């Protein structure tokens, strides 16, 4: 998948591919490379001209992600829905999942997305792991590489982390996914989205989590020794602050955390920021919505959560992030079901898009 698109139009091609599943070649689109000097004011090429270079593999150097030339890599982007789920149930106006992904990585549409985190859960539960890799994971990863974007392959489980069942699931997933994407330089792995219970005794829980997850990390490394690996923590990936006291063994480990409005209010953010003094820190989920029918942990506003969170982020030089969620149904939502970006103090869509553009303008 490294050739020029010759089909009549990008939209027609994507529609045809979506009608038959995601496994055919997805074609290509001109995109700026992550962290390029391109301006968010429209200085980009025609969207059907040529393939963008695939981003180079980053590595961990002290507390930074760096490219092979030693330049610092700061990634900022979005979460999508599970691709299988998106092809079945997405409601984004008349656009398909692939057309939405194309839009969200297109600077001519005002989107300056360096990285896309792609959760895989519903697909595996519905069609199995092998079909998920072949029909959804591989095509989406290749598509994002051609967009000039990094891709995070996320094992998107929200489960207790100390059961025999989850141990089998984690091993089965990475035994298949690790070797399948080890050579894709623009791919990062996320070991386990949100380990939930047990929690309640922070340091002791972290120590037990480390003993449990270290063999999983070693397994991934046996298959993919150079792929950056994002590692979360118990209590829905909110115990990351304990990492410096008892870090995982291995190279190219990035510590992942999730920050929703209730976390921002209640958690020790100074201690979390201190993680970034020693290791790369990646907030793989943050977001908010001010709707009464949503879970309490995600209820917030642009003025009360979004803007203060941005100020917090900008005080941590090596912090990367992906906002959750670029969809109209997975909450907190960035879009309405007609595909319109949600805006105003109650919603995160316009705020997130503006934030990404501001970051691109500074690059």
C-alpha positions, 0 to 999 in steps of 0.5 A, a space after each residue: 500500500 505504497 502507491 498513488 491513488 488513480 480512482 476517480 475520487 477519494 470519497 468514491 473509493 472509500 465508499 466502495 471499500 467500506 461497502 466490501 469491508 476494510 480489507 482491500 487497499 485503502 489508497 492514499 492521501 496527501 498529508 503533512 508529516 507529524 510535527 512538520 512546519 505546515 501551518 493550520 491555515 491551509 498550506 497543504 497539498 491537494 488531497 489526491 496528489 501522493 502518499 505522505 511518508 510513513 512516520 519514522 519509528 520513535 524510541 525512548 531516550 530518557 524522558 522523551 520520545 525521539 525519532 531516529 535523528 534524535 529529534 523530540 517527538 510530541 504526539 497529539 491526536 484522537 481516539 476513534 471507535 473500534 473499526 468493526 463497530 464503526 462500520 456497523 453502527 457509526 452515525 456521522 451523517 452519511 459518512 462511513 468509518 473510513 471517510 470519517 478517519 480520512 476527515 480526521 487526519 486531513 489538514 485541509 479539513 482543519 484537522 492536525 492529527 499526529 496520532 490516532 489511537 484505535 481501540 480493539 474490543 468489539 471486533 474481537 468479540 464479534 468476529 474473532 482476533 484473526 479476522 480483526 487483524 486481517 480485515 480491520 487492524 491491518 487496513 487501518 494501520 496502513 491507512 494511517 501510515 499513508 496519512 502521515 500519522 502514527 497509529 496506536 493499537 490498543 488492547 481495549 479491555 476494561 476488566 479486572 487485571 488479576 484473573 486467569 481469563 484476562 491473562 489468557 486474553 492478553 497473551 493471545 492478543 499480543 502473541 498475534 498482534 505483536 509479530 503482525 505489526 513489529 515491522 510497522 515503524 509508525 505503530 505504537 502498542 498499548 498493552 491494556 487499556 484500563 486495568 480496573 480492580 483490584 485497587 484501593 491500596 495504591 503502592 501495594 496495588 502498583 507493585 502487584 500490577 507490576 508483577 502481573 504485567 511484566 511478563 506481558 511486557 516481556 511477551 510483547 518485547 519477544 515479538 516486537 523488540 522496538 515498538 514503543 509500548 504504552 503501559 497503563 495502571 490499575 484503577 482505570 489507568 489512574 495509578 500511573 504516579 507510582 511508576 517512578 518508585 517501581 518501574 517496569 523493566 524494558 526499553 521503549 516503555 511509555 507510561 499511559 494514563 487517563 484523565 477525566 474531569 473527576 480525576 482532574 479534580 481528585 487525583 494527585 496531578 503534581 505526582 503524575 507530572 513528576 512521572 514525566 521528569 523521568 519517563 515519557 507520559 502519554 494521556 491516551 484518554 481525556 475528554 468531557 461532556 456537560 450532559 446530565 445523563 452521562 457518567 459522573 466521571 466524564 461530566 465537565 465543561 470547556 471552561 471548568 475542565 478543558 481549559 485548565 487541563 490544557 494549561 496543565 498539559 502545556 506545563 509538561 514538555 514531553 506529554 503526548 495525548 489522544 482525546 476521547 472520542 471522535 464519534 457521535 455515540 461513544 462518550 464523551 462525544 465530539 460530534 453530533 449524529 449528523 457529523 457536525 462538530 459539537 461546540 460551546 462550553 458543554 462539548 469538547 469537539 471544537 475545543 479539541 480541534 482548535 487545540 490541535 491546530 494551535 499545536 501545529 501552528 507552533 511546530 
